[in-house]
Amino acid sequence: MYRVWNFVTNYSILLILGALIALVWANTDPASYHHFVEFELIHDFIIGHAHYDDTGAVEYRSLTLHYLVNDVLMAFFFAIAAKEVWEAVILRNGSLRGKKAATPLVATAGGMFGPVAVYLGLAAFLGSDVYDAVSRGWAIPTATDIAFSYLVGRLVFGAGHPAVRFLLLLAIADDAAGLIILAVFYPAGNLAPTWLLLSVGAAIGAYVFFNWLPRYLDRGNQLRPNSTWAREKLSFWPYLIAGALSWYGFQESGLHPALGLLPVVGAIPHADRAFGIFAEAEQYLTDLLNHCEHLLKHPVEIVLFFFGLMNAGVEFSSIGAPTWLVLAGLMIGKPIGILAMGWLAAVPMGLGLPAGVRIVDLFVIGCVAAIGFTVSLFIATVAFDAGPVQDAAKMGALFSFFAAVVSFVVGKLLRVEKQDA
């Protein structure tokens, strides 16, 4: 039993609404839109230790609405994504454990290498000037919007088709790889990795004192008084404090602070087994990790609305080479990469495919996975400085919605037989 529509409405409808408002606003009154996005909440302050420019003067910062949404509040969105990935990897029956995940994982690699090859290859073909201008955006077409792709996949294949589960595993793995790419290849400033010790220390401290220690003290006692006291009296507060410290460590280290809550996710007490992404049963679980996700649901809806509003305001006149490169990476590189690597895993490597999934279905899965949107849009904002190249790349991320239409057409041409649940 899946709650796909609830998930999409919870986490995506407001995002789309914000993106549409931004598009209309930016194309009717761009000056007021950009003034709103860069509105300063706090002017000239120092976050953390002082930074100095080339002249030795203290470098002040301003807290803008854009920074608040992208660098601070989006940390909660990435924490929810990391929670799903963490459960899929670590828990018994997790969807990314064992041989059942082998072929989707290999196909995921194709779904990332393929877009990069197409994006950079076409950029090089267009000339060195274009390549130099856009090469930093190579990761934009590697992303897959898990919610929209999963919804479109169910519409193309039918809710009961095994290809839908294959697509879901691929999208989860893609999200995990996307988080790694953001952390490694797109630092937010000059790297100072020693600050990550604060993030790691906060996560370890929270785990040891508020997760492991109560359970250790309760060993042999079925009433579990210490664990119960920690859950009822302390709740999520120790992990929220650890999360704030971890975010600060990421911000000072130069890594993108929106990823700052990730180390703490694994420290929070979690369920004993995985019920699957979008599983209805998760809403009845009482472990602290699922409780935190429930508490964050509505705030994250609001955050995603403002994320769309702050980042999707692109003038149509900004459409250019980066737009088509991102689209080509997603809509050509994704399907070909997933088909090629999926075939390699299934046939030469002997890992096989789920019963009922054909080799040609991998190409359709690739077309569905080409919907980049949320994470593609986020990567575009960190890959390029504000300006025409960033705007053009954002437009490519927004246009990736057309992959849904392509998926339906390709599904019909390749005679996908829908299987209802």
Secondary structure, DSSP 8 states (H G I E B T S, - for coil): -B-HHHHHIIIIIHHHHHHHHHHHHHHH-HHHHHHHHT-EEEEEE--SS-EE-TTS-EE-EEEEHHHIIIIIIHHHHHHHHHHHHHHHHHSBT-TTSSGGGHHHHHHHHHHHHHHHHHHHHHHHHT-HHHHHHHGGGTTGGG---HHHHHHHHHHHH-TT-HHHHHHHHHHHHHHHHHHHHHHHH--SSS--GGGHHHHHHHHHHHHIIIIIHHHHHTTT-TT-HHHHHIIIIITTHHHHHHHHHHHHHHHHHTS-GGGTTHHHHTTS---SB---TTBGGGGG--SHHHHHHHHHHHHHHHHHHHHHHHH----GGG--HHHHHHHHIIIIIHHHHHHHHHHHHHTTT-----TT--HHHHHHHHHHHT--HHHHHHHHHHHS-TTHHHHHHHHHHHHGGGHHHHHHHHHHHTT------
